[in-house]
Amino acid sequence: MTAITFVPDGTSASPTGFRAGATYAGIKTYGDGKLDLAILVSDRDCDVAATFTRNRLRSAAIDVNEERLTAGHWTGRGVVVNAGCANSSTGEQGLVDGRRMCELAEDAAGAPAGSFFVGSTGVIGHFLPMDKIAAGVRNVRPTREGGMDFARAIMTTDLRPKFGAVRFGPYTLGGSCKGSGMIHPNMATMLCYLTTDAPVEAAFLRSTLSAAVDRTFNLVSVDGDTSPSDTVMLFANGAAGGETITAGTDMALAFAEAVEVLCTHLAKEIARDGEGATKLLEVTITGAASDTEARQLVREMTTSYLLKSAVHGADPNWGRIVAVIGRSTVRITEPKVTVTLCGTRVFEAGRPTDHDPAAVAEAMHGDTVTITCDLGVGEGSATGWGCDLSAEYVSINADYHT
C-alpha cells in the first residue's frame, strides 16, 4: 500500500510543473484587500475534472467553464480567479466578461487560446471591473513559490487562507480553496483548485473527484446557503511521469485516497473558518440505513440553528441532537439510537445515561465539538463538518454589502 504523506505548507503550486501568482487589482474593497486577482497555470496541458454548483442561478464563471468542458475540452492549462465580485446575475455581459478574463490570462501566461478557466467570488449582482482586471492580469507573475499568494487572493470574508498538499509515491497533489459564508455545497463547494503532477486517465480523474467531493465538501455547512459560484477543479499534468493511473492499476487506490485526504483537510478548514465561528463541529452518523441517509442527517445536524447555538455556548443540551434525529426522515430503530457528545455517551436505550453534564460542558469549551450518533438500522455512515453560530455571523452578513 502506497503511503500518503500530508504536507501542511503545500499549495496548488506544489506539484511539479505548476506555478501561481496574484496581485491587487482594486476589485475587493472589504476583508483582506491586499490581493484579489490570481492565476494558477501549468507548464503543460492538463486533464481536467470539475464539479459545479447546483444553484439554478449560476454565476457567469460556471457557465463559461461548462461551455469549455461540454464542448469536449476536458483539458486545459490553468485558471484565473478574482475575489470581490461574483459576476453572478449579470446576464450576457457577465458571460462576455468571463470569457474575456480567460483570454487576458491566456495571453499573460503565454498559454494557448481556450486553455484557461475562470472563477469569480464576492458580491452578487455587480459587473466585473474589466479595466482593472485587464491591468491587473498583466501584473501577475506566476512562480513555483506563488501558491500562498494564490490562496490569499481568492479569499473574501475568510480570515485565513486554506491550503495543503499530500504526497503519494512519486507524486504530489496540492490544493487551495476559499469559503467562509454562504456554505452549504450541493455537488461542489465555494472555490477549490486542486493540482497533481500524476498522469491520471481523464475518466478516472473525473470519477475520483466526484466521489471525493460527495464525501467531503458536500458534507460541509456553515449557514445552509448554496453559492451560485461553487466550484471544485482538479488539474493533472502528468509532469512527474510514470504509467497512466487508471481504475484498477496499482496507484489507483493511492490516488483516490490522496484526493480524499486533501479534500477532507480543506473541507474542515472551511468549516473551522466559518463566518463568526469559534468552534469546529464534527458530526459522525453510523448505523444508518444507507450512506445517503447518513449524509442527509449530517447536513441536518450541521444546519440546526438550535444545535449550532448550543455548541457556541458549550451547552450540553443533547436534547437538541435527538430533536434533529426525530424530525429527520431518516430511518431509525428508536431503542437502539445512541448519542455521544465530545466522547461521552449521553443517550441510549431511549433515555439519558448516567453522565456528568458539567464534564461534557467543559469538553465543549474546546475548539472542536464532536457528535456521534448511531441509528441502529444498518451499515450506512458519514462524517461531516460545520461550526457554531455566533453573534459575529449576523454582524458580518448584516454589513457584507455595505
N, C-alpha and C positions, 0 to 999 in steps of 0.2 A: 504494500500500500504506500503510495506517494505521500510524504509528509507535507502538511500545509503549515507554512510559517507566516505569522502576521507581522507586517511592517508598519508600525503605528505612524511613522512620519512619511509614509509613501503617499503619492497623489496620482492623478490621472496622467502625469508626465513621467512616472517612474518606469514603465515598461520601455524596452529598447525601441527606438525609432519614433517616440512621441515627444512633442515639445508644446509648451504652453506659455501664455503671457497675457498681460492685462494692462489697462490704462484707465484713467478717469476722464470720461468724455463730457461730464456735466449732465448726464441723464438722471442720476439718482440724487434726490435732494433731502433724503432722510436716512437715518441709520448711519452706517459706516460709508461716508461719501468719498472715500479715498480711491476706490476702484469701482467701475461699473460696466466695463466692456472687455470681453475676454475672447481669446482664440485658443483652441486646442487642435493641434494638427499632427498628422503622421507624415513621415518622410516617404511613405509608400502607400499604395492603395490598401484599404481595409475592407474586410467583410463586415457588415453592419447588421446588428439586431436592435430592435426598438419596441417599446410599448408606450402607448399614449393614453391620455385621459379619456374617460367615457362621459365626461361632462358634455352635454349636447351643444352648448355654446362654446366652441373651442377657440383658442387663440389662433391667430394667423400663422404663427410658427408651426403649430401642429399640422395645419392644412398644407403648408409649404413642404414640410418634411414628408408627409404622406404622399404628396404629389410625386416626389422623387422616388420613394420606396415602391409605391404601387405601379410605377412605370417600369419596374423591373430592375432598378438601380440599387440593389442591396449591397452596394459598395460605396466607398467614399473616402475622403481624406481627413475631414475634421468638422468642427462646429464652431460657430461664432455665437456668443451669448451676451445679451445685455440685461442689466438689472435697473429697476426704477420705472419701467413701463412694460406692461404685459402685452401690448399690441393685441388686445382682445376686444371683441365687439367694435372693430374698426372697419368692417366692411371690405370692399375691394381694395381700398387704399392700403389696408393692413397687409393684404397679400402682396401687393406691389412692393411695399417697403420690406417685407420679409425676404422676398426673392432678391431685392437689391442688396440687402445685408449680406446674403450669401455671395453675391458677385463681388462685392467690395472685399470680403475676407479672402476669397479665392485669389483675387488679384494681389492683395497684400502678402499672402503666404506663398505665392507662386504655384498655386495648385490648379489642376485642370478645371475647366468650366463644368458646372454641375456636380462638383465633388464635395461641396460643403452643405451642412445642415445648419439650422438656426434655432436658437432658444431665446425667449423673452420672458421676463418675470417682473412683477411690480404692480402698479395701479392699473385697473381695468378701465377701458373707455378712453384712453389717451393715445394719440398718434405718436409714432416714433419721431424723434427729432433727427431726421436723416442728415441734416447738415453737420450736426455734432457727431453722429455715428460715422459719417464718411471721413471726417477729420480724425476721429479717434482711432479708427481701424488702422490708419497709416502709422500711428504711434505705437502699436502693439508689436513687440519683438519676441516672438515665441522662442523659448530656450528649454533645455533639459531641466533647468532649475526653476522654471516658472510655474510649476504646478500649484504652489501655495498662493501665488497671486491670482491664478485662475479661480481657485476655491473661494478666495475672498471677494472677487469681483462679481460672482453670481449671487451673493447674499443680498437679501432685502432686510427684513426685520430680525434676521438671525443675529445672535450675539457672538457667535464664533464660527469659523469655517469648519467644514466636515469633510474628512478625507481619510485615506488609508490605503494599504496595499497588502497583498499576500503573495508569497512565492510557493510554487508547486513544481517540483522537479527543476528543469532549466528555465522555467517560465515565470513571468511576473504578471499579476493582474492588479491594476490600480484604479482608484475611483475618487471622485469628488462630487458632493451634492449640496443642495441648499434646501431649506424648508424649516419653517418655524410656526407659521399660522396658515389657515386655510388648508389643514392637513387631515384628509380622510380619503386616501387614494383609492381609486377604483380602476385597477389594471396597471397603474403606474404610480409614481409619486413625485410631486414637486419637480425639481430638475436634478437629474443624476447622470453623470457621464463616466462610464467605465471603459478601460482600455486594457488590452493584453497584447503581448508580443508572441503569443502562442499561435500556431497555424490551426485554425478551427474551421471545420466544414460549415458552410453557411446555414444549412437547415438545422444542424445540431446546435449551432450558436444561438439561433432564434428559440429553439425549444428549451434550451438550458436557461436562457434569460427569462423566458416566460414563466417557467416553473419556479425559479428563484424569486421573482417579483411577487408571485402569488403567495409564497410562504413568508415573505419578509416585508417588503414595502406595503403590500396590500393589507398588512396587519398592524399598521401604524395609524394612530389617530390622535390629533391634538384637540380638534374642535368640531369634527363632524362635517366639515365643508370640503368639497372636492374642487380643486382648482381647474380652470379652463386650460392651464398650461402644463399640466403634469406630464413629465417625460422621463423615461429611462432609456439610455442608448449605450450600446456596447460595441466598441470598435476593436477588431482583431486584425493586426497587420502581419503576423507570422514572421516578424523580423528575427526572432530567436532561432528559427529553422526547425528542422526535425520533420517527422511524419505528420501528416494532417490528422488532427484529432476528430474522430467521428464516433457516433454511438457504437459502443461495443469494443472500442480499442482500449489499450491498457491505460491511456491517460484520460479517458472519458470521465471516469468517476472522480479523478483528482480535479479535473477542470470544473465539473459540476459542483464539487464540494467547495472549491476555491471561490466560485461565484457566490454560493450561498453564504459562506463565511463573511465575505466582504459586504454583501448586501445586508446581512444581519447587523454587522457593525454600524453601517451607515444608517440603517433604519432606527437603531437605538439612539444614535447621535441626534437624529431629527427629533425623536420623542423627548429626549433629555433637554433639548434646546427649544421646546415648545414655547410659544409666546407667554411670558409671565410664569413659566414653570419653575418650580423649586425642587421637584422630585420626579424621577422616572417611575412609571407604573408598569410593571411586567405581569401580564396575565397568562396563565397556562391552563388550558382546558384539557382534561383527559376523560376517558370513559365515555366519549360521545358516540352517537350512532354512526357518525362519519366525520372525516376531516372537514368537510364543508360545514357541517353543523357546529363543529368546534370553532372554526374560524368565525362563523356568524356570532357566536356568543362572546368571543374575544372582542369583536368590534362593538357589541352592545355594552360590554363592561367598560371599555375604554372611552365610551362616549356618554356614559351616565353622569350627568352633572352632579347628582347627589353623591355618587361614589367618588368622583374626582374631587369634590369639596371635602369629603371626609378624609381623603388621602392628604389633601393640603393641610388640614388641621390635625393630622395624626390621631383621628378619632377611630377607635377600634370597633366601630358600629358595623359588625359583619351582617347585620340585617339588611343593609343596603346592597350587599352582594347577593344574598339569597333572593331579594326582591327582583333583581335583574334576571336571575335564573328563572324565577317563577313567571315573569311577564314575557319571557322569550318563548318563541315557538319551537325551540329545540327540544328533542325528546329526552326525558329523564326517567330514572327509576327512583322515586322520591325517597324511600327508606335507605337507598344506597348513596345518596348525594353527600359529598363531604366538601368542606371549605377549609382551606389552610391560609392563614394571613400572616405574612412575614415569618414563616416557619412554624407557626403554632396552629394546630388543628383546633378550630373554634366551633365547628358544626359537623355533626354526623348523626346518622340514625334518626333524623328528624328532630333533633334537639341540640341545645348548646352543650359543649363539652365542659369539663371542669378545668378551666384555664384561668390565668391571671390577666384580666384586661389591661391593667397598668403596665405589665411587662410587654404586652402587644403594642400598646400606645408608644412605649419607649422605643421599640423596634421601628415603628412607623416614623419616628423623627429622623431616621437616616435618609440618605439621598436616593434610595431605591426602595420602593414598596412592592412586594411580591404577593400575588394572589394565585392560588392553585385550587381548582375545583374539579372534582371527579363526579361525573354524572351517572355512573353506574349502569350504562346501557351497552356500550360496545368498545371498539378499539380506536375510535377517532380521537385525534389530538391536534392541538395547535398552540403556539405561543405568539403573543403579540404585545405591542408596547403603546403606552400613552403617557400622560403626565397629569399632574394635579391641576386644579382650576383655582387661580388666584385673582385677586382684585386687579393685579397688574395686567392680566389678559384683557380685561374690559378697558382699561386705560389706554393700552397700546392700540386697540382697534377702534376706540372712540376718536382717536386723534390721527389715525393712519393716513387719511387722505388730506387732511388739513395741516 
